Amino acid sequence: MNPTQIQSATLMYFSPTHTTRKVLRAVAAGMNLDQTTEVNLTSPTSRSNFLPPPPSDLLLLGMPVYEERIPSMVLPLLNRLEGHNRPAVVVAVYGNVGFGIALQEMAAVLTARGFRVVAGAAFIGEHSFSHDQLPLAAGRPDKQDLQTARSFGARVAVKLNRSPELLPDDSPVMPGKLPWMTRILPPNSSTLFARLPELDPEVCTQCNACVRACPTGAIDPESLQIDESACLRCFACVRACYPGARTITLRKKWISYPFLKAQGKRPHRPLLIL
Ligand SMILES: Cc1cc2nc3c(=O)[nH]c(=O)nc-3n(C[C@H](O)[C@H](O)[C@H](O)COP(=O)(O)O)c2cc1C
């Protein structure tokens, strides 16, 4: 029998390029749980068919950082959860630029839904825009990050098992702020400085892996054309394309290009809040 009182957890995440899922699974692995259930909110059908999951001892919520916040399409779903005073942990995964107010947003919505947010962490994942000419957090989370995620999970388990009836002030304050650049840019500004993923028809095998990987259903399964207004520029389609028919192109004239290039040179370390 598991010596801990927290025996089951629900891992809930949105993760088009899988780094958030990887980190969240490592956190759960460190907790030595009897049972984990995953609620993957990445595909459009998973979100349209979403039903709040049956309660478990702990909610582990993981989100990638998009423009220093959590992706807006998950908020209506999080607003349907019922915490009933159960503990939750929030994990933001960002591409070495900044995590902005993502942890605060997750903590605020979960607290409003009746969870006790007992811990949080910001981890680094390979940036969606990272490619050969502009490596940005390439290969993250790496071995060391995943080891940190496991020990974070172990520390959360110790905290929860030490005080099963946590007092409200056991909820730590989540750090974060919106940088000035995000404040002045319009919403979805990534669509301004990242082009639509390109497709080389000579290389494409029409396997439709890109169609299945797209978190917004933006790729037409017949023509493989991308609906410009629906594309997030997460480049999940590029990562899913084994023959390498799809590519990432950023607009080099935008100020964001040298900015991102500079960000790639200073690797951040995970931040743990307990
Ligand atoms: C539209 C968009 C906006 C992003 N904004 C940020 C950001 O503000 N800060 C940052 O460090 N990374 C940013 N990223 C990078 C992602 O947070 C990072 O690649 C993350 O690891 C992706 O998670 P996933 O692999 O689970 O999809 C952004 C990515 C996309 C697609």
The ligand as an ORCA input file, in Angstrom:
! r2SCAN-3c Opt
* xyz 0 1
  C       1.424     31.205    -29.798
  C       2.574     30.921    -28.906
  C       2.984     31.848    -27.965
  C       4.059     31.572    -27.114
  N       4.406     32.486    -26.158
  C       5.431     32.233    -25.327
  C       5.814     33.170    -24.323
  O       5.164     34.186    -24.108
  N       6.896     32.901    -23.568
  C       7.645     31.776    -23.765
  O       8.656     31.625    -23.089
  N       7.273     30.847    -24.660
  C       6.185     31.035    -25.440
  N       5.794     30.086    -26.352
  C       6.502     28.793    -26.380
  C       5.767     27.707    -25.599
  O       5.388     28.167    -24.329
  C       6.683     26.496    -25.426
  O       7.173     26.091    -26.661
  C       6.016     25.318    -24.732
  O       7.032     24.404    -24.393
  C       4.987     24.616    -25.620
  O       4.319     23.620    -24.881
  P       3.822     22.229    -25.523
  O       5.063     21.526    -26.050
  O       3.238     21.493    -24.385
  O       2.863     22.538    -26.626
  C       4.737     30.337    -27.209
  C       4.319     29.402    -28.155
  C       3.256     29.683    -28.998
  C       2.809     28.638    -29.973
*
